[in-house]
Amino acid sequence: MAAMRDEIVMTPSKKGKVTHIKMERRQKPVNPDEVVYKAGGQHQGLVVNKPTENDNDLGKPQLQLGFMCFLVDQKTDEQYVESRKLKFWYVEGCDYYNQVTTAYEFFKELVRPENFPRDHVGFIKKCMKQMQGDRYKLASKVDLEVQQLDGSDMPMSPDSFIPLDQFGIDSVEGVGLNKVDNRPIEEITREKLLTVLESAYPNALSVEDMVRITSSDEAVVTAQLQELQTKELIQPMEKGGFIRRVLDDKTEVQMVKQMPTLASNLQPTIAIITAQYCEKMAVDAMMENKTTYVRYKTEGESNVYTTGYIGEHKVVTTKLPAIGHFRAAQISSGNTTTRLLGTFQNIEHVFVVGVSGSVPHFTDYYKHGRLGDVVISTLDERGNLYYFCDKITQDKEGEIHYQLKTWAPREFGLQKVVDSIQKATQVEPNYCPWQKYIEEGQELLLSQEQDYSRPAVISDRLYMGIGEGQVIEVQHPENPEGFDREEKPIIRFGTFGAGRPVKSELSRHDFASRYGILSFDTEFDQVLDSIVGNRKDSFLFVRGLADYVDGARNKEWQPYAALVAAAVTKSIIMSLHNSQLDDL
């Protein structure tokens, strides 16, 4: 006699504004008095119970995955948001890894755009059909909780948002609950100008450059440049160019044609490379007795070096003067690194410090890097700490292959310090010597244009692309231990990745999965080539997470993320032995 196939029994209920669709896997026969519909044919085994007034609380779910649907009513054109939560209960003995894997695969299959159901009935039926399959047999119960949000509760959609076609509602491409910038055009232009001048720093930009880059009217640009000069945020240079002016009372700034010669005992032994203005300001805030040298050129690239002390170590910091992610900008960053290491030839350790993007894990709390967390590079089982994708190819069988460049240090002194930090955080979760450096840095940076305080946690929003340019907002995975996360950075340890071929979400996540990548940045392959080519055998990446792509898209979190990365870097440097002192 054939074994009885599991029935998937759905029971709807409503409590206030919240609707629950509870789906349960059962082997025993269902009470026919409770049944309103029992499917046959290809849908045999799906059972719909009568609605109940009792919400029949199933208790706390073992795993929950929430998401937002941005919708447009085709009759009224009214925009609204539905909050959806998928709650999972599992068979006895199912471990956390299998819970996470089951929930994630269930969700990804559910939201596939090619067969996404366009009405509530179809959506619920798809949930039930998925539960019926062997692939999700570890899930014993699933509860779909649906609530339409009031206007005051509705979040803004991401810039790239395209509403979903679903539930009998037409979507309109490009329409969403997008935040509208109602500021005067002058204020918007002024902010754009400051951003491009910070990106170019220490290079100067002409008025013509800024008109082209910002796509703004020349008269508006000229007026706002004057306003920025009045605020002492920029300064004019020869031949009509402008440069970002550093407001730092603690640092002496010298404009030089050539770097002055430093005595051998005053030569820095540690170099810190940054790519954004806020990153360099955050790193410089960690230093004492600072002097900044701007080697300015009217033709070609300028360079900026700040020398000072972190603990007993003489340090030099620089900023890559690149704009955008074009290949020419990446080559320029390699040239800047080569000049840095050629100018300061006693460098023993190189740090690349700043912001990057997290590789999100939509269901696994322990693997999910949140904004403001820090990733420190560590060697993986292959012996690498950085993976760069040069090209993606596909063989005759349809298998995807990544053509790689990889890097690893040849000297492991920094890795030993990082290993000791990792062990300390495992033994004592509250271990965070960098917290005092974060607070000291925030105090020092109060006068800066950027805000280095931690943004509100509500601004840390997570989106999942489901193909065809469509996205949904997903809730961050909940702590399975039931504790609310403190608003302090968590330090993570792993490898970094980058590459223009892996810019799409699908390829980025596949690339990250294959090589265990925790964080993506904006392509430091040329910088790494220069470091290795100059025979600097000890290098490390310390990056604060500012978004969920590559660190370049969320200005709100960049200053704080940069400051946290700088503070963690200071903690590492303070733990290093200074070999120069051995000769004294």
N, C-alpha and C positions, 0 to 999 in steps of 0.2 A: 504493500500500500504506500503510495507516494506521501511524503511528508507534507503537512499543511503549510502553505506559503504564508508568510507574515502578512497581516492586514495593516494598512496604514489608516488610522482612524483620526479624522479631523473634527474638533469640537470648537465652534466659535462662541465667543462671549464678549461682553462689553461692560466696561466699568468707567463711568464718566465719559471723558473724551477719548479714552484708550480702547482700542479693539484688540482682542487676543485671538489668534488662530493657532490652536494647540493640536499638534500632530504627534501621534503616539504609535509605536510599533507594537502590535499585539499578535499573539499566536492563538489565544483562546477566542471562542466565538463572541461576537458583539451582541449585546442585548438588543433584540429587534425593536423593542418599544422606544429605544433612544435614536434609532436610525431614521434619517430622512431621505438618504439616497445611498445606494450601493451599486458601484460601477461594475460593468461586465466587459466582455471582449478584451481589447488590448489594455484596458484600464482596470481589469479585474484585481481585486484586492484593495481598492480605494473605497473608503467608507466615510460618509459625511453624517455626523450626529446632528441632532436638533440643537439649535442655539440654547444656551443656558444663561440664566441670570447670575448664577454663581460663577465667580471668576476661577474657582477651583485652583487655588494657588499651588503650584508645583514645587515651591521652595526656591532657594537660590540656585541659579543655573551654574553648571560647572564651567561653562565658557559662554561669553556673550560677544556678539559682533553687531555693532550699530552702524547705521548709515543714514544719510539724508537724500531725499529725492526732490529735485527742483522741478516744479511743474508749472504748466500754463494751461488754464481752462480755455478750451476752444470756443466756448460760448461767450464768455465774459472778458477774455484776454487777461484775466486776473492771475497774477503770479503768486504761488504759494509753495510751502515746503511741507513734506511729510517726513516725520522721523520714523525710522523703521529699526527694529532690533530683532535679531535672530538669537534666540537663547537655546543652548544645547545641554542635554543631559545624556550621559553615556552608560553603556552596559558596565556591570561591575568589573573592576580590575583594569579598566582602560586608563593607561598612563597619560601624563600631560602631553607628551610628544604626539601621541595618536589623537588626543582630543584636538590639539591645535591643527594638525594636518587635516583631519576630517572636516573641521569647521571651515578652514581656508578653502579647501577644494570644493566643498559644498557651495560656498558663497561665490567663488569664481565661476563655477558652472551655472549658477543661478542667474548671474548678471551678464552672461555672454550676449553681445548685441545682436548676433545673427539669429538667435531664436528667443529673444527677450519677449515675454508675453505682454500684450498690450492692454490687458484688463485684469481686474482683481481676481476673477475666477481662474484665468489662465495662469496667473502668478502663483496662486495657492496650489493649483493642480501640479504645476511644475515642481514645487517644493515637495509635494506628496510623492510624485513619481521618483524624484531623486532619493528620497528616504527609502523607497521600496527596493532600490538597487543594492547589490552586494557591496558596492564601493563605499557606502555610508552605513553599513550594518552596525558599526560601533555606536551610532547615535540612536538611543532608545526613544528620546522625546525631543521635539523641536517646537518652540513657541515663537510665532511671528507676532510682534507687538507693533501696532500701527497707531500713530497719532499725528493729526494735522496741527501744525504749530500756528499760534497766533502771530500777528504782525510783529509784536515786540520780541518774540522768541526766535524769529527767523534770522539765520545767519546770512551774510553776504556770500555769493558764489565766487569761485576763483575766477581770475581774469580769462582763463581759457575755457570757461564753462560753456557747454552746450547742453540744454535740457534733454532729458530722456523722453523718448516716445513710449508712453506706457499708460496703462489703466484707462484707455479710452480717451486720452487727452493728447491733443496735437502739440508737438514741440515746435519751437521757432528757433532756427539756427541763430546762435549768437545772443539769444535773449536769456537773461537770468536775473537774479536779484543782485546785479552788479552794483558795486559802490560807485556812486557818481561823485567826481571831484568838482565841487562847486566853487572852489577858490578862484579868485581873479586870475586872469591869464598871466599877469605880471608875477604873481607869487609862484605859480607853477613853473614859469620860465626861469625864475631865479633859482628854484630848487634844482632844475635840470642843469643849469650852468654850473652850480656848485658841485654837482655829482660828476659831470664830465671833467671838470678841472681837478677833482680829487682822483679820478681814474688816471688822468694824464700825469699827475704829479710824480716826479719833479720837473717834467717837461712843461713848457709854456704852450698855450694855444692862442691862435689869432682869433679876431672877431669872426673872420670868414669861416674858420674851422668850427667855431661854436654855433654859428648860424646853420651850417650844414649838418652837424651832428644832432642838434636839438630840433631841427626842422622848424625854427622859429623866425619871426620877422626881425630883420636887422635892427630896426629902430627900437623894438622891445628889448632885444639882446643888449644893445648899447646902453640903454637906460638902466637895465638890471645889473650890468657890470659896474656901473657907477654906484649903484646902491650897495653892492657887495664890497666895493672899495671903501665906502663910507663906514661899513661895519667892520672894516679891517680883516675881512675874510679872504681877500685876494689882493695881489699887488701887481702893478704894471711892470713889464720888462721891456728891454730894448726891442726895437723893430715891431712894436705894437702888440706884443704878446702879453698874456696874463698867466699868472701862476698862483696856485693855492697857497695862502699864507698860513704858516703854522703858528697857532696861538698857544704858546707853552712858556710860562714864566720861569720854569725850572730848567729850561734848556737854552744854551747859547747857540745861536744860529749864525753861521758864517757862509757867505757866498764866495766861492773860490774857483779859480781857473784850474788849479791842480791841487791834489791832496797834499797837505804838509807831511813831511817825513816824520814818522814816529819812532822813538827809540825802541830797540828790540824788547826791552822790559815793559814797554807800554803798548806793544802790539796786541790786538785782541786775539784770543784763541777760540772764541765761539762766534759764529755768524748766524744771524737770524734773518731769514728771507720772508718778506710779506708781499702780498699782491694788491691789497686795497689800502686806502688811506686810513680807514678806521682800524685796520689790523696793525699798521705801523704805530699809530698813536697808542694803541693798547699795549703793544710790546714795549714801547719807549717808557710807558708809565711804570714799568717794572724795574727801571734802571735808576742808578744814582750817578751824580757827577757827570752829567751828559753834555756832549757837544755835538751839534749837527752841522755837517759840511754839505752844502749843496754845490756840486760841481756842475755849473750851469753852462750850457752851450746854446748859442743862437741857431746853429746848424747841427743836426744830429741829435743824439740822445743825451740828456742830462742824467746825473746820478745823485742820489742822496744817501749819505752815510751818517748814522748817529752812533757815537762811541760812548761807552760808559761802563758801569759796573753792576753786575748782579752777584751779590755776595762777594766772594774773593776773585771772581772771574771778570776779566776785561772782555766786553762784548761789543760787536758792531751789528747794527741792523740796517737793512735797506728795503726799498720798495721797488717792485718791478713797474716800470713806467708804461704799461701796456693798456690799450683801450680795446675792449671787446675780446672775442674768442677766435678771431681770424688767425690763420697760420702765421702771418707776418708778426702778429703780436706775440705768439708763442716763441718764435725765433728770437724776437727782441728780448724776451725774458731770459732766454739762454745766454744771449750776449751780455746782459746786465749781470748775470751770475758769474760769468767768466771774468768780467772786469772787477767784480767784488773780490773774488778769490785771487786775482792777480795783484790787486792793490794791497790786500792784507794777507801776506803769505804765511803767517804763523797759525792760521786757522786749523784747529784740530777737530772740531765738531760743527756740523751744519744742521740747523733746525729750519724747517719750513712750517711757519705758524700762521694761522688765520682761520677762515671759515670754510666749510664744505657742506655737502648734502648727506642726509641720512638715507640708508637703504631701509625703508620701513618694513616691519613685519606686522601685518594687519591683525594677527590673532595671537602672536607669541609675545607676551609682556617682557620676557627676559632678553629677547633678541631685538626688541624695538627701541631704537635710539630716538629720543625726543629732542626737540629744539632746545638748545642750551647745554646739551650733553657734550662730552668731549671724546674724540677718538684719538688714541695714540697708536702709531704704527708699530706692529710686531711682526716677526717673521712667521709665516705659515709653514705647514709641513713640507712644502716645496722649497722653502728657504727664501721666499720673496716677501716684500712688504708693499710693493706697488705694481699694479697691472695696467698696462696701457694697450687698448685695442686699436690696432692700425687699420684693420680691415675685417669684414665679415664675409665668409664664403659659404656656399652650399654645395654639397656633393650630389652625385646622381641619385642617391637614396633619400635626398632631402634633408640630410643631417647638417646642422649648422656648425661651422668652425670659426673660431676667433684667431686671427693672426696677432700675436702678442709681442710686446716688449716688456721686460720685467727688470726690476732693480732690487738689489739687496746690499747692505753695507758689508764691508770686509772686516771691519773692526767692531766688536760687540760690547764695548764699554757702556754705551747708552742703553743697549738692550738689557743689560744686567740691572741697571737702575730701574728701567721700566718693569722688569720682572719683579723686583722687590716692591714696587708700588702696587702691582697687580696682586701680589700675595697679601700685602697689607690691607687692601680693600676687601679681599675675600675673608680675612680673619676678623676685621673690624669694619663693618659697613659705614660707620660714621667717620672713618679716617678721611680727612680732607684738609691737609695743611695749606692748600691753595686758597681756601675760603678767605683767609685774612688778606691775601694778596688781591683777591677780587674786590674786597671792600676798600682797601687802600687805593686801588686803581680807580674805583668809582669816585672816590673823594677827589683824587688828583685831576680827573677828567671832567669835573662838573662844569668847567668853563668852556668846554668844547661844544661845537654845534650839534654833534651827534649825542644821543642819549644812551649811555652805557648801563643804565639800570635794566633789570630783567623785565621783559614785556609781560603783560598779563597772560596767564595760562590759556585764556579763552582764544587768544590769537594763534595758538599752536594748533592749526587745523590740518587734517590729513585727508587727502583725496586719492581715489583709485581710478585709474584709466581703465575703461572696459572695451577699448577699441573704437575705431571710427571717430576719433576725436571726442568721445563722450567720457564724462567723468561723474563719479558720485562721491559725496563726502562720507568718510568712514570714521567711526569713533575709534579712539586709541584703545588698544587692548587693556583690559582691566587687570589689576594686580590679583593673581589667583589667591594670594595669601590674605586678601581683604583689607590691606592697609592703603590709605591714600598716600600718593607719592609726595614727598616734600619738594618744595620749589628750590632744589639745589641740584647742580649738575651731577650726573652719573658719569664716571670715567669708564670708557670701553676700550678694548684692546683688539686690534685686528689689522686687516690689510685695506689698502686704498685702491681705487680704480678710476679710470678716465678714458676718454676717446670719443671722437666725433661720431663714429659708427654706432655707438651705444647710447645715443641721445633719446631714443624712443623709450617709453616706459617698459614695453615688453622686452626689448633687447637688453635694457639696463638691468632688469630684474633677473633675466636668464643669465647674463654675464656675472652678476653678483652671486647668484646661486652656485654657479660652476666653480668660482674661485674664492668663495667665502668672503666677499668684499663687504665691509661694513659702511663704507662712505665713498662717495664720488666727489671729485672736485673739477676745477676748470682747466685741466690738462697742464701738468707740470713735467711732461716728458723732456722738454728741452732743458729745463732747470736741472733735472736729474742727470741728463747726459753731460751737462757742464760740470756738475759736482763730481761725478765718477771720472770724467775726462781730466779733471784737475787733480785726480788722485786723492780726493778727500774720502777716506774710508769709513768715516763715522757720520751718519746722518739720520734724521728722525723727522717724522711728520706729527704735528700736534694740531688738530683741527676742531674747532667748535662747530656744532651742527646748527646751521641757520635756515635750512629748508629741507625738502625731501627730494631734491634733484641734484644740484651741484654746488650749492652754497651761494650762488650769484643772484637769486631771484627774490629774496625776502629781506629788504632793507631794514625792516623793523627789528629783526633778530640779529642782524649782522654785528652791530657794535658790542652787544652783550656776549654773543658767541665768541667774538674775537678776543674780548677781555678774559673770558674764562680760559680760552686756549693759552693766552699769554701768561695767566697766573699759574696754570699747570706746568707750562714750560719753565717758569721761574723755579717752581718746586723741584723739577728735575735737575736744573743747573745747580741749585743750591746743594744737591746731593753729590755732585761731581767732585772728584779730586782735581786740584789745580797743580799740574806738574811743574809749572813755573816756580812755585814756592819752594820746590825741593832744592833749588839752586841757591836760595838765599841763606 
